[in-house]
Amino acid sequence: PIAPQKPTKPMIDAAERHFHDGVKFTEEGNYEAARLCFESGYKLSGEPDFLHNLSWTAERQGQLADAIAFAQRYLEAKPDADNAERTRRRIELLRSRLGQAGPAPRALAAACHTRSN
């Protein structure tokens, strides 16, 4: 695989704008827009902190598998982060919540549709 391009100053500036917009959207409860901002910022900068934000955003969206994956990628990129141990514990908590989750809404809808026929 080709190494990612080193971010230029305009790319870093744009990533910072995406970060701030993502935070604002999170505060408003618009997690879909926040996630798009954080994803864009990460693509531009490669900054691991975006992965941390993406993990929390995915969790708020109820997408626990994505939240776990983003948190793991964050730890891989920043294994000595100040919050590394807390992030590891959070991953374990998310895994336990994921294991306790019932069928996905689509599966429930399909099951209900099948029963009504």
BAFI-3210 file (N, C-alpha, C; in Angstrom, 3 decimals, decimal comma, padded with zeros to 6 digits):
// residues 117
n [1|2|3|4|5|6|7|8|9|10|11|12|13|14|15|16|17|18|19|20|21|22|23|24|25|26|27|28|29|30|31|32|33|34|35|36|37|38|39|40|41|42|43|44|45|46|47|48|49|50|51|52|53|54|55|56|57|58|59|60|61|62|63|64|65|66|67|68|69|70|71|72|73|74|75|76|77|78|79|80|81|82|83|84|85|86|87|88|89|90|91|92|93|94|95|96|97|98|99|100|101|102|103|104|105|106|107|108|109|110|111|112|113|114|115|116|117]
n.u [000,825|000,391|002,004|000,281|-000,274|001,735|000,227|-000,589|-000,302|-002,788|-004,430|-004,283|-005,405|-008,004|-008,778|-008,805|-010,969|-012,984|-012,869|-013,713|-016,289|-017,383|-017,403|-019,247|-021,556|-021,837|-022,433|-024,934|-026,308|-026,396|-025,326|-024,775|-023,897|-021,710|-020,096|-019,459|-017,910|-015,750|-014,725|-013,920|-011,990|-010,109|-009,299|-008,025|-005,942|-004,893|-004,714|-004,751|-006,507|-008,929|-009,980|-010,602|-012,684|-014,456|-015,055|-016,536|-018,657|-019,796|-020,663|-022,656|-024,427|-025,364|-023,942|-022,180|-020,212|-018,737|-017,848|-016,129|-014,220|-013,121|-012,030|-010,116|-008,416|-007,545|-006,042|-004,061|-002,753|-001,951|-000,635|000,442|-001,132|-002,502|-005,011|-005,123|-005,438|-007,989|-009,394|-009,019|-010,478|-012,983|-013,410|-013,717|-016,074|-017,816|-017,735|-018,984|-021,513|-022,234|-022,422|-024,655|-026,630|-029,720|-031,351|-030,631|-032,369|-033,411|-033,506|-035,401|-037,615|-037,950|-038,566|-040,975|-042,525|-042,599|-044,039|-046,542|-047,603]
n.v [-001,206|002,239|004,797|007,157|010,488|013,116|015,437|018,674|022,189|023,527|021,238|020,451|022,708|022,560|020,135|020,843|022,625|020,811|019,272|021,122|021,706|019,146|018,781|020,777|019,783|017,418|018,434|019,453|017,158|016,012|013,449|012,089|014,058|014,946|012,696|012,524|014,849|014,271|011,989|013,088|014,924|013,162|011,786|013,831|014,603|012,432|012,322|010,704|011,359|011,944|009,418|008,621|010,405|009,582|007,048|007,569|008,960|007,034|005,257|006,786|006,796|004,309|002,342|000,033|-001,860|-000,429|001,604|000,188|-000,674|001,780|002,707|000,743|001,148|003,681|003,158|001,551|003,423|005,231|004,027|004,738|006,738|009,209|008,468|005,768|003,385|003,784|003,801|001,165|-000,183|000,851|-000,268|-002,959|-002,753|-001,868|-004,119|-005,985|-004,841|-005,009|-007,744|-008,217|-006,980|-007,068|-008,534|-006,883|-003,879|-004,223|-006,979|-007,519|-006,228|-007,751|-010,205|-009,561|-008,985|-011,431|-012,962|-011,771|-012,670]
n.w [000,000|-000,642|001,101|003,162|002,051|003,248|005,347|004,150|004,935|004,221|004,273|006,952|008,147|007,126|008,253|010,953|010,943|010,311|012,642|014,635|013,669|013,858|016,644|017,343|016,047|017,505|020,044|019,457|019,098|016,632|015,376|013,041|011,213|012,694|012,658|009,937|009,681|011,421|010,160|007,704|008,589|009,635|007,337|006,003|007,727|009,166|011,866|014,923|017,031|015,899|015,455|018,019|018,606|016,628|017,567|019,933|018,776|017,077|019,029|020,264|018,191|018,364|017,148|017,962|017,195|015,300|016,984|018,669|016,790|015,882|018,297|018,796|016,590|017,235|019,568|018,426|016,857|018,764|021,158|023,631|024,642|026,870|027,723|027,257|028,845|029,921|027,539|026,712|028,701|028,100|025,574|026,299|027,794|025,775|024,132|025,797|025,965|023,297|022,972|024,508|023,155|021,437|018,508|015,415|014,337|011,684|011,484|013,437|012,312|010,011|011,180|012,441|010,204|008,952|010,799|010,663|008,320]
ca.u [000,000|001,090|001,943|-000,564|000,417|001,940|-000,722|-000,096|-000,905|-004,224|-005,126|-004,365|-006,380|-009,338|-009,051|-009,169|-012,340|-013,852|-012,902|-014,570|-017,662|-017,809|-017,706|-020,516|-022,642|-021,995|-023,142|-026,323|-026,916|-026,437|-024,173|-024,460|-023,071|-020,447|-019,279|-018,931|-016,837|-014,589|-014,149|-013,225|-010,799|-009,123|-008,761|-007,130|-004,792|-004,371|-004,563|-005,457|-007,569|-010,200|-010,478|-011,203|-013,976|-015,308|-015,524|-017,617|-019,791|-020,434|-021,390|-023,877|-025,323|-025,775|-023,142|-021,157|-019,094|-017,918|-017,213|-015,015|-013,190|-012,438|-011,232|-008,947|-007,511|-006,956|-004,989|-002,958|-002,033|-001,461|-000,670|000,851|-001,964|-002,854|-006,275|-005,050|-006,030|-009,430|-009,924|-009,061|-011,633|-014,187|-013,570|-014,278|-017,467|-018,565|-017,855|-020,012|-022,800|-022,520|-022,839|-025,974|-027,599|-030,647|-031,232|-030,626|-033,728|-033,862|-033,842|-036,673|-038,670|-038,167|-039,233|-042,360|-043,198|-042,806|-045,096|-047,855|-048,082]
ca.v [000,000|003,523|005,562|008,345|011,748|013,964|016,547|020,021|023,205|023,659|020,028|020,530|023,757|022,020|019,111|021,557|023,114|019,634|018,909|022,070|021,478|017,878|019,027|021,525|018,862|016,511|019,180|019,596|015,836|015,596|012,551|011,732|015,143|014,938|011,584|012,916|015,826|013,592|011,126|013,960|015,443|012,084|011,530|014,927|014,800|011,201|012,550|009,645|011,842|011,834|008,063|008,645|011,088|008,712|005,967|008,083|009,311|005,775|004,735|007,582|006,386|002,939|001,473|-000,401|-002,516|000,657|002,292|-000,659|-000,650|003,073|002,774|-000,115|001,836|004,785|002,592|001,112|004,614|005,976|003,062|005,354|007,912|009,411|007,790|004,421|002,374|004,058|003,377|-000,306|-000,567|001,214|-001,285|-004,150|-002,430|-001,866|-005,523|-006,650|-004,286|-005,544|-009,122|-008,220|-006,341|-007,975|-008,509|-005,563|-003,454|-004,830|-008,377|-007,494|-005,874|-008,919|-011,211|-009,129|-009,102|-012,859|-013,429|-011,241|-013,328]
ca.w [000,000|-000,715|002,350|003,018|001,782|004,417|005,261|003,900|005,817|003,943|004,716|008,417|008,454|006,825|009,267|012,188|010,773|010,436|014,046|015,360|013,220|014,440|018,057|017,389|015,712|018,643|021,087|019,009|018,999|015,227|015,335|011,654|010,673|013,440|012,163|008,624|009,905|011,996|009,119|006,749|009,244|009,734|005,996|005,636|008,613|009,739|013,303|015,644|017,914|015,171|015,675|019,357|018,468|015,822|018,426|020,780|017,924|016,668|020,193|020,424|017,108|018,617|016,285|018,903|016,500|014,744|018,109|019,084|015,743|015,922|019,525|018,598|015,663|018,003|020,413|017,564|016,408|019,924|022,263|024,891|024,899|028,274|028,007|026,678|029,735|029,954|026,247|026,738|029,533|027,356|024,532|026,949|028,112|024,521|023,704|026,607|025,532|021,965|023,173|025,133|022,262|020,771|017,059|014,779|014,003|010,438|011,777|014,151|011,355|009,152|012,003|012,623|008,914|008,708|011,699|010,281|007,102]
c.u [000,862|000,917|001,062|000,294|000,578|001,004|-000,027|-000,779|-002,386|-005,027|-005,316|-005,407|-007,806|-009,729|-009,465|-010,587|-013,329|-013,978|-013,871|-016,033|-018,212|-018,188|-019,044|-021,699|-022,901|-022,783|-024,615|-027,046|-027,045|-025,209|-023,804|-023,549|-021,711|-019,525|-018,675|-017,775|-015,582|-013,920|-013,354|-011,934|-009,700|-008,490|-007,768|-005,839|-004,129|-004,182|-005,389|-006,584|-008,926|-010,810|-011,158|-012,595|-014,952|-015,860|-016,689|-018,855|-020,533|-021,210|-022,697|-024,900|-025,854|-025,023|-021,921|-019,969|-018,163|-017,170|-015,995|-013,874|-012,424|-011,550|-009,978|-007,935|-006,808|-005,803|-003,802|-002,103|-001,362|-001,454|-000,296|000,053|-002,297|-004,107|-006,289|-005,716|-007,541|-010,080|-010,004|-010,256|-012,939|-014,460|-014,193|-015,746|-018,329|-018,761|-018,938|-021,405|-023,206|-023,025|-024,228|-027,043|-028,465|-030,441|-031,275|-032,051|-034,247|-034,278|-035,169|-037,822|-038,984|-038,914|-040,701|-043,142|-043,526|-043,940|-046,458|-048,412|-048,649]
c.v [001,261|004,257|006,785|009,587|012,512|015,167|017,887|020,982|023,395|022,426|020,039|021,569|023,256|020,966|019,760|022,100|021,954|019,209|019,812|021,908|020,181|018,019|019,765|020,613|017,879|017,194|019,365|018,253|015,336|014,717|012,123|012,789|015,185|013,855|011,908|013,903|015,145|012,668|011,954|014,501|014,395|011,799|012,609|014,935|013,511|011,292|011,527|010,126|011,843|010,447|007,954|009,277|010,240|007,564|006,430|008,421|008,059|005,171|005,488|007,263|004,971|001,924|000,993|-001,076|-001,470|001,379|001,511|-000,575|000,669|003,184|001,916|000,544|003,001|004,265|002,097|002,302|005,349|005,069|003,649|006,613|008,001|008,632|006,343|003,370|002,555|003,609|001,856|-000,798|-000,264|000,201|-002,544|-003,936|-002,465|-003,289|-006,246|-006,127|-004,844|-006,979|-009,240|-007,633|-007,399|-007,922|-007,074|-005,176|-004,074|-006,275|-008,448|-007,190|-007,056|-010,005|-010,842|-009,292|-010,566|-013,383|-012,947|-011,898|-014,671]
c.w [000,000|000,606|002,137|002,796|003,090|004,291|005,039|004,870|005,493|004,392|006,233|008,824|008,228|007,858|010,584|012,104|010,916|011,901|014,807|014,960|013,810|015,905|018,179|017,084|016,857|019,748|020,745|018,952|017,577|014,966|013,918|011,029|011,380|012,905|010,798|008,772|010,436|010,977|008,115|007,334|009,350|008,381|005,577|006,453|009,080|011,243|014,084|016,553|017,214|015,375|017,036|019,280|017,656|016,655|019,295|019,958|017,489|017,831|020,387|019,336|017,327|017,770|017,074|018,233|015,890|015,865|018,586|018,068|015,744|017,161|019,397|017,661|016,363|018,864|019,605|017,137|017,563|021,157|023,622|025,216|026,387|028,662|027,498|027,560|029,829|028,655|026,172|027,555|028,808|026,244|025,135|027,307|026,851|024,006|024,499|026,229|024,175|022,081|023,768|024,234|021,598|019,271|016,533|014,402|012,712|010,661|012,517|013,202|010,450|009,921|012,192|011,330|008,627|009,556|011,264|009,053|007,373]
res [p|i|a|p|q|k|p|t|k|p|m|i|d|a|a|e|r|h|f|h|d|g|v|k|f|t|e|e|g|n|y|e|a|a|r|l|c|f|e|s|g|y|k|l|s|g|e|p|d|f|l|h|n|l|s|w|t|a|e|r|q|g|q|l|a|d|a|i|a|f|a|q|r|y|l|e|a|k|p|d|a|d|n|a|e|r|t|r|r|r|i|e|l|l|r|s|r|l|g|q|a|g|p|a|p|r|a|l|a|a|a|c|h|t|r|s|n]
***
